[in-house]
Amino acid sequence: MMTLAKERCVACRPGSPQVSDAEAKDLLKQLPDWKVVECEGVKQLERTYRFSDFAQPTALAVRIAQRADQQDHHPKLAIEWGKLTVTWWTHAIKGLHRNDFIMAAQADELCAAPKA
C-alpha cells in the first residue's frame, strides 16, 4: 500500500466525488493527529502543530505553501505564536477529497523533516 505522503494530487473539478465517511475514517488511520471538522456545512481536515516560538510555525507554513504550489492544492494556514493550524478541503466540491488527505500527510512529513 502506498503511503499518502508519496501520492500526488489529481485534478479535481466540480462533480468529483467527495470521500465518504468510511473512506475518511480509513484515511485518518495514516493521519492520527488530524481531525475532520465542519465549517459552514463543509467538511474539512484540520491539525494544529505546536512550537515554542513564532519562527518555527512560520517556517513550516512557508514549506507547506511551497508544497501546495507544487501540487496546486492550497490550504488555509493560521500562524500564531507557538502554533500553526492547517486546514485542507477541496473548494471545487465543497468538501473532502483524497487530495486533502495526501496534502495533510505531506504537511506532516514537512514538519518532521530536518530544517535546512
Order of alpha helices (4+ residues) and beta strands (2+ residues): alpha-beta-beta-alpha-beta-beta-alpha
